[in-house]
Amino acid sequence: MTGHETKAQIEARLFPDGLPPEGRWPTERTGMVNVYFCEEGRHWIKVRLSDSGTTPFLLGCRQCDQVMRSFAYTRPPDSLGVMGRQMRESDPTHEFYRPDTTEGLDQLEREHVRDGGLLLREIPAGGSESDGQGS
Ligand SMILES: [Zn+2]
């Protein structure tokens, strides 16, 4: 609506008192689900927190190179209409996870993981938490 906002401007708007310490949402816990929304392109992804660690407030939108911002684990607003409903009702397509090893990561990713950051990946289609066959 206001054209192009820089990452710094978005952060200033979301966090007028400064970013939360250590880049961690105060309420962040394993199993929580969050939505990242790209206002420019109307793209969004739903992400599950599969391990404990820190997640970013902003992600690069993989579909249009704009910035996706986090809803900070709040309910997507009704003002988004149908899109908001889809955000609320769909299953997560992505997850934040802690890799078992930092082998194969580039240097930035390695430092990120070492500092407690989680990595983002797509959840394989049909994948579920446990493959245990109950009975
Ligand atoms: Zn986008």
Residues whose N, C-alpha, C, O or C-beta is under 5 A from the ligand:
A	BS01	ZN	C38 G41 H43 C61 Q63 C64 Q66
